[in-house]
Amino acid sequence: MNARNPIFHLSLAVCLAAAPVGAAPLDDLYDALRTAPPEDAPRLQAEVEAEWSRSGSAAMDLLLERGRAALDLGDPGGALPHLTALTDHAPDFAEGWSMKALALAQLGQTGPALADLRRALILDPRHFGAILGLAVMMEDMNRPEQAIDAYELILTIHPNATEAQAGIDRLRATTDGPEI
């Protein structure tokens, strides 16, 4: 990570330092994902994502499912009430905040989306989906250095994350000058 924006780095550092450690199964999956060979990474990523989707409440899981379904249909406005109810009733559920941030970002509500991503990362600092959301938002805001930092952070958690490496490669191609 670079020192181009100390506030951005401080925010990431606060999220990572202050975050509670997740449940043991998720911790084990993150550890396995970090050291997985490329051929095992997709399966482990799917297992992590399945764990993210488990709130511990059938009602909250249903709200998440409905929010995701609306997002899949391209209806972030329809997703937002479900995801807002989810975060209201399950404020310690990181995936709820991450998905709500996605809906807000798609609605052009950047500030609230960033706040929700921050909350998700406080709850789960290794939530590479939330970090990916942050990276994409930084790209959209024309902040390539911060986007690269976020993509690099993903690679420390999930070294086989092709989206993160592709993001770094794409941004470096546009931000680095030609080689001499």
Sequence and secondary structure as in RCSB ss.txt:
>XXXX:A:sequence
MNARNPIFHLSLAVCLAAAPVGAAPLDDLYDALRTAPPEDAPRLQAEVEAEWSRSGSAAMDLLLERGRAALDLGD
PGGALPHLTALTDHAPDFAEGWSMKALALAQLGQTGPALADLRRALILDPRHFGAILGLAVMMEDMNRPEQAIDA
YELILTIHPNATEAQAGIDRLRATTDGPEI
>XXXX:A:secstr
  SS HHHHHHHHHHHHH     HHHHHHHHHHHH  TTTHHHHHHHHHHHHT  S HHHHHHHHHHHHHHHTT 
HHHHHHHHHHHHHH TT HHHHHHHHHHHHHTT HHHHHHHHHHHHHH TT HHHHHHHHHHHHHTT HHHHHHH
HHHHHHH TT HHHHHHHHHHHHHHS    
